């Protein structure tokens, strides 16, 4: 079971990191467009459409990645003080009542939405000679499927926690490494490898 959890975590992580490269493309494209518009006097109307589609792609594809890292926002004022079994119980109820119906609706509606767009070879109407938007709309059902798969893993994690009293481990990512380095820098100064300073009177 744990191998299945970590495999899905790895898939969500890899696809999330792959989609994150769209931020680099988006940054370069906007910088180039600003230079082209103000320095060369040759703006490109299609850039407005493409930047919206790239941002939307990152937003949609980050959902499963963030869920795999347990990074979605939650009101944890009381949650953090609960025992793991209590946390798992509330998580399981909320996944079943809210998450599952919403994500299945997203995947189903997104499939129909994208299918219609592909059928008519839809292009953006925001600007003249707008770029095709059907590839972007295809991201919606793909993100819905990925979220559904990661959501299934999270539901199973809740079941395991209810049985064992402990949360199953997760796939680690660069975020955890950076956080630990930051904690070390705060504790020991600028050098993370520096030994801890002795406390007087200890």
C-alpha positions in Angstrom: 0.0 0.0 0.0 2.8 2.4 0.9 4.5 1.8 -2.4 1.3 2.8 -4.2 1.0 5.9 -2.1 4.6 7.0 -2.9 4.2 6.1 -6.6 1.2 8.4 -7.0 3.1 11.0 -5.0 6.0 10.8 -7.4 3.7 11.1 -10.4 2.0 14.2 -9.0 5.3 15.7 -8.0 6.9 15.1 -11.4 4.0 16.5 -13.4 3.8 19.5 -11.0 7.5 20.2 -11.4 7.1 19.8 -15.2 4.2 22.3 -15.3 6.3 24.7 -13.2 8.6 25.3 -16.2 5.7 27.2 -17.7 6.5 30.0 -15.1 9.9 30.3 -16.7 8.4 30.5 -20.2 5.8 33.0 -18.9 8.5 35.2 -17.4 10.7 35.2 -20.5 7.7 35.8 -22.7 6.4 38.8 -20.7 9.9 40.4 -20.5 10.3 40.0 -24.2 6.9 41.4 -24.9 7.5 44.5 -22.7 10.8 45.1 -24.5 9.2 44.5 -27.9 6.3 46.8 -27.1 8.2 49.8 -25.6 11.6 49.6 -27.1 10.9 48.3 -30.6 7.3 49.5 -30.9 6.1 46.1 -32.2 3.5 44.6 -29.6 2.0 41.2 -30.2 -1.7 40.8 -29.3 -1.5 37.1 -29.0 0.9 37.3 -25.9 -2.0 38.4 -23.7 -4.0 35.2 -24.6 -0.9 32.9 -24.2 0.1 34.3 -20.8 -3.4 33.6 -19.4 -3.3 30.1 -20.8 0.1 29.4 -19.3 -0.8 30.8 -15.9 -4.0 28.7 -16.0 -2.0 25.6 -16.9 0.3 26.1 -13.9 -2.6 26.7 -11.6 -4.5 23.6 -12.7 -1.5 21.3 -12.7 -0.3 22.4 -9.3 -3.4 21.0 -7.6 -2.4 17.4 -7.4 1.2 18.4 -6.6 0.1 20.5 -3.7 -2.2 17.8 -2.4 0.6 15.3 -2.6 2.7 17.6 -0.4 -0.2 18.3 2.0 0.2 21.9 1.2 -3.3 23.1 0.6 -4.6 25.8 2.9 -6.6 24.5 5.9 -7.9 26.1 9.0 -5.5 24.4 11.3 -6.0 26.4 14.5 -7.4 23.4 16.2 -6.4 20.7 13.6 -2.7 20.8 14.6 -3.6 20.0 18.2 -5.7 16.9 17.3 -4.4 13.4 17.5 -3.6 11.7 14.1 -6.7 9.5 14.2 -9.0 12.6 14.9 -7.3 14.4 12.0 -7.8 11.4 9.7 -11.4 11.2 10.7 -12.2 14.8 9.8 -10.1 14.6 6.6 -11.9 11.5 5.5 -15.3 13.1 6.0 -14.3 16.3 4.2 -12.8 14.3 1.3 -15.9 12.2 0.8 -18.4 15.0 1.3 -16.7 17.9 -0.5 -13.6 16.9 -2.4 -14.8 13.8 -4.3 -18.0 15.3 -5.7 -16.2 18.5 -6.7 -13.3 17.0 -8.4 -15.4 14.4 -10.2 -17.6 17.2 -11.4 -14.5 19.1 -12.6 -13.1 16.1 -14.5 -16.5 15.3 -16.1 -17.4 18.9 -17.0 -13.9 19.6 -18.1 -14.0 16.6 -20.5 -17.1 17.9 -22.1 -15.8 21.5 -22.2 -12.5 20.4 -23.8 -14.2 18.1 -26.2 -16.4 20.8 -27.6 -13.4 23.1 -27.9 -11.4 20.5 -29.9 -14.5 19.7 -32.1 -14.8 23.3 -33.3 -11.0 24.0 -33.4 -11.6 26.9 -31.0 -9.4 30.0 -31.0 -9.3 32.9 -28.7 -11.6 35.8 -29.6 -10.0 38.3 -27.1 -7.5 39.4 -29.7 -7.5 39.4 -33.5 -6.1 36.2 -35.0 -6.1 34.7 -31.5 -4.1 31.5 -30.7 -5.9 28.1 -30.3 -7.2 27.5 -26.8 -8.4 23.9 -27.1 -5.0 22.5 -25.9 -5.4 24.6 -22.7 -8.9 23.5 -22.2 -7.7 19.9 -22.4 -5.6 20.6 -19.3 -8.9 20.9 -17.2 -9.9 17.2 -17.4 -6.3 16.1 -17.1 -5.9 18.1 -13.9 -9.2 16.6 -12.7 -8.0 13.1 -13.3 -4.7 13.7 -11.5 -6.5 15.3 -8.6 -8.9 12.4 -8.4 -6.0 9.9 -8.3 -4.1 11.9 -5.6 -7.4 12.3 -3.7 -7.9 8.5 -3.7 -4.4 8.2 -2.2 -5.2 10.8 0.5 -8.4 9.0 1.4 -6.5 5.7 1.7 -4.0 7.5 3.9 -6.8 8.6 6.2 -8.0 4.9 6.4 -4.5 3.7 7.2 -4.1 6.4 9.9 -7.4 5.5 11.5 -6.2 1.9 11.7 -2.6 2.5 12.9 -2.8 5.9 14.6 0.0 7.3 12.5 0.1 9.1 9.1 1.8 7.2 6.3 5.0 8.9 5.0 5.0 11.1 1.9 7.3 11.6 -1.1 9.9 14.2 -0.1 10.6 17.2 -2.4 13.0 20.1 -2.5 10.7 22.1 -0.3 11.5 19.9 2.7 15.3 20.2 2.0 15.1 24.0 1.8 13.0 24.3 5.0 15.5 22.3 6.9 18.4 24.4 5.6 16.5 27.6 6.6 15.9 26.2 10.1 19.6 25.4 10.4 20.6 28.9 9.2 18.3 30.5 11.8 19.6 28.3 14.6 23.3 28.4 13.8 23.9 31.5 11.8 24.7 31.8 8.1 26.5 28.4 7.9 24.0 25.5 8.1 26.9 23.1 8.9 28.0 25.1 11.9 27.7 23.2 15.2 25.1 24.4 17.7 26.4 27.0 20.2 26.6 25.8 23.8 24.1 27.3 26.2 25.5 28.9 29.4 24.6 27.0 32.5 23.7 23.9 30.6 
